Amino acid sequence: MDAEQQFRIIKNNTVEIINEDELLKKLQRSLQTGKPLKVKLGLDPSAPDLHLGHAVVLHKLREFQQLGHQVIIILGDFTGKVGDPTGRSETRRQLTDEEVLRNAATYKEQVFKILDPEKTEIVFNSTWLAKLNFAQVIELASKYTVARMMEREDFAKRYREQQPISIHEFFYPLMQGYDSVALEADVEFGATEQKFNLLMGRHLQREFGQEPQVCIMMPILVGLDGVNKMSKSLGNYIGITEEPAEIYGKVMSMADELMPEYYRLATDFTMEEVAAVEEALKDGSLHPRDAKMRLAHRIVRIYHGREAADRAENEFKQVFQRGDLPDDIPEVDVSAIVENGKVKLLQLLTFAKLAPSNSEARRNIQQGGVRVNGEKTEDINAVIAAVPGTVVQVGKRRFIRLK
């Protein structure tokens, strides 16, 4: 592929590239010299599980790999101890060494569900940041002003509201920017909310006499609620390590209007394939249900393989289109909570891990999301007979059989 073709693929689905002319020149030079671009993504291991929102940028990095370039994943074991202040209304809790390393190990396992391991380099930024002496830290701090730092909206807002800002928080963007200096990065990726940090890398590279990196910002994936960005705390997420049937069912539950965005950002479909699906939906030649099933199958396949995707699809058809029970309902021994041959439904839901807490179990029952042998019950004080083979269902996808 020539540089213009590579540029067209890279630009697709991005929000902003700073700047496009520089990216095209870097691609042209890479082809002329045979030297791949160094494409950087920093991940602070502050949480152990990735969801489809995190994966948006990973799919774009995979495209860079397919075009012959080198992807470098920086696991911020050093910056993770400070915590990114982006979007924060208060100082973020610093992580311990044990927390950082535990989360980092999980990230390394998960990113390779999308990226090619043979074309990916994973490094810890403590490799260079931990070696800086105090004089070098002072020199780094001298490269940026407090006035420019306070242009960040999150810092400015906290200052206006007289919320404390710790000095060490100013060092986070400096450290992330210095990562680009240490690697001599050609390109850095991030979400739109990371723009300040990405531009810091460009600024510091100039200050240290390097050619500035190109910054590519990716869109933020809207969650299943169709309103807020995908977030585990909001419960509108699809985790990439969730069970195949759970992923498939969540995709099938989304609103039809969200499908095009998920096709573009959460899969490895080509631009041409996505355009064909959108056109078929528009002219009515493709039913939204069939398009959604195709989307669900592809997303499961990316993270669990084709066989798992086929099984999840067959189970969905069996349970939701024909109204049958799934074949592999897990059995749960409830003898520990049985009294006089009966068990409290509320207690059963938490005991069997059908609900993470009593409050969540209570909410599921009150909202009509719990069925016993197919019969809906909305009584939080319900007591059921502990008969072996009894099927308890929560929501559309969670089943147990009493043992």
Phi, psi and omega in degrees: 000138175281173186297323181295321178293317177299317181299319181296319179294316182295319184292332183304130177072006175276160178267317183204142175236125180241104347240167189292320180299319180295320179297315180299318179295320178296319179295318179297316180294324178298319179292321182291321185266343184075013181259118181294153175286147173269113185250121191250140168223126177261133176235119173273121186282064181270345177215144190275347187243132177265147174237181185299332177297318177294329188283347181305310182289330179295324177296322178291322176297323177299322177297318176302317179298318180294338177270002173098012184259166185262127178258131178240117176264120177263116173269115189280068178294332178274310178294332179296337178286337177271311181092131180292123179280359182303125177072009183266143177261358180206167180296132181282140177296134179283137181276151175279165177302319182295317180296316182298313183292323178295314180292323180298320179298322179292319177301315182301321179293321188280324184295333181282000169289343179240312185280156176277115183302327183287344181245019183235132173250129178247126182228156174258134184284356171293341181305321179250326184291323182291342182271349181292130174274176188295326178297320179290325176295318177298318178299317179298316181296332181287349183279356184215152184257157176297320180302315179293322179297323182284357174286343175297130185298322182293320176293316182299319181294316179295324179293317179298322183271008178058037173269141184295143174235116180281145181302323183296338179292331176296335183282343182301304179297328176296318180292318179295320177295322180293333174306319180293325177294312182300324183267348189053052185293143175268326184219140172232139180254154173184169175284169182302328182288350180264010187303315181302313182294321180294318179294332176300322177299315177301314183298313183291326177299318176298316181298329180263013174080020179257160172290129184292145178288158170271136179256126179241122181253131181259154179290160177266126183286128176288139181286180184296341177283350178075008184236302185264160176296152182300129185207136178294323182293334179270351178073014183254032189247164169236111181282140184285347177257006178292161180298146182308315181295325179293315178299313182300314182295322179295319178297318181292341181274351184285158178292146183303323184292346178277343187305311182304319180295320180289324174301317184286318192258337189247010181225178175253021173297144178286166177304318182293320179294319179295318180298322180293320178296315181298321180292320180293324176294321183292318182271000175085003180282348177235123180287139179306324179297317180292322177296322181289323178294323177295319178296313181298317180298316182293320181294317177297320182298322181301319188259342184229353179097165186295317183299317179295323179294320178296317179296317180297321180292317179296320179295321178298315179298319182295314186278317190258335179267328180253351178077015179279170172272149176295158183283331190249052178290124180292142177267140181234125177281114185253013185301332183292339183243011181275133174231121180054039176078008181228165180219141177287129184300317181300315180293322181299318184298318179283322180300319182272005179061029172279345176215140184285344183205166177297321181295321178291321177297317179299317180296317179300318180294311183297330181270008176077022182266008183241131177232142175242115185051041175086350182263126180289140174228135182240017180262113183291346179260011184299141175238130183243155177290133181277065182269124178306136181097346177300132181257125176247131183236135174237124183068208183263343192233359183249122182228148165220158175238127182294142181231000000 
